[in-house]
Amino acid sequence: MTPLSLSIEHEQDLARRAIRGEGALRAAGFANPQSAPALPTFQASPSLTHAVISLTTAGTYVIVPASAGLAIRVFALYIWSENDQNWELFDDTVSLTGLQKAWPMQQGLLLPYVGEPWFELQPNNPLKLSLSGNGQFSGFVKYRYV
């Protein structure tokens, strides 16, 4: 058996074809692998904005401000209360969570990132948090305007 003499250029061409999967495309019925549909390209999802929640007194607070003509999608939320109190999240004036009564001290809530939003607010509306009592209320929200 006589060894094949391959040039470096020929070996590089064979390697490129292997990387592109031309043999598999031919086996799938494409006589000319260049006529096969292009492979999908990776598209990174837009980054999320991270807002910190650090409140110490009762009241209603804007934790994500409205943006003209855009809606807010909440992709992750973490809250922690040091004291017993009631709290509620709002899409401007519409409740998202219902009143969380007698939330016990040293307790939290985590809505982790799962790829889909937990809440989508109406365009032009802020995300608000209402607290009934004093004491440290901490956390974060990850969101995107759309």
Long-range contacts (C-beta under 8 A, 24 or more apart in sequence): 46-144, 48-75, 48-76, 48-113, 48-142, 48-143, 48-144, 49-142, 49-143, 49-144, 49-145, 50-140, 50-141, 50-142, 51-140, 51-141, 51-142, 51-143, 52-139, 52-140, 53-79, 53-129, 53-137, 53-138, 53-139, 53-140, 53-141, 54-136, 54-137, 54-138, 55-129, 55-131, 55-136, 55-137, 55-138, 56-134, 56-135, 56-136, 56-137, 57-131, 57-134, 58-85, 58-131, 58-132, 58-133, 58-134, 59-130, 59-131, 60-90, 60-128, 60-129, 60-130, 60-131, 61-128, 61-129, 61-130, 61-131, 62-126, 62-127, 62-128, 63-126, 63-127, 63-128, 63-129, 63-141, 64-126, 64-127, 64-141, 64-143, 65-126, 66-92, 66-124, 66-125, 66-126, 67-124, 67-145, 68-124, 69-123, 69-124, 70-123, 70-124, 70-145, 70-146, 71-120, 71-121, 71-122, 71-123, 71-125, 71-145, 71-146, 72-119, 72-120, 72-121, 72-125, 72-126, 72-127, 72-143, 72-144, 72-145, 72-146, 73-117, 73-119, 73-120, 73-121, 73-143, 73-144, 73-145, 73-146, 74-111, 74-117, 74-118, 74-119, 74-120, 74-121, 74-127, 74-141, 74-142, 74-143, 75-113, 75-114, 75-115, 75-116, 75-117, 75-118, 75-142, 75-143, 75-144, 76-111, 76-112, 76-113, 76-118, 76-140, 76-141, 76-142, 77-109, 77-110, 77-111, 77-118, 77-139, 77-140, 77-141, 77-142, 78-108, 78-109, 78-110, 78-111, 78-139, 78-140, 78-141, 79-108, 79-109, 79-129, 79-137, 79-138, 79-139, 80-107, 80-108, 80-137, 80-138, 80-139, 81-105, 81-106, 81-107, 81-108, 81-135, 81-136, 81-137, 82-106, 82-135, 82-136, 82-137, 82-138, 83-133, 83-134, 83-135, 83-136, 84-133, 85-131, 85-132, 85-133, 85-135, 85-137, 86-131, 86-132, 86-133, 87-129, 87-130, 87-131, 87-132, 87-137, 88-129, 88-130, 89-119, 89-127, 89-128, 89-129, 89-130, 90-127, 90-128, 90-129, 90-130, 91-119, 91-121, 91-122, 91-125, 91-127, 92-121, 92-122, 92-125, 92-126, 92-128, 94-122, 96-121, 105-135, 108-139, 113-142, 117-144, 120-146
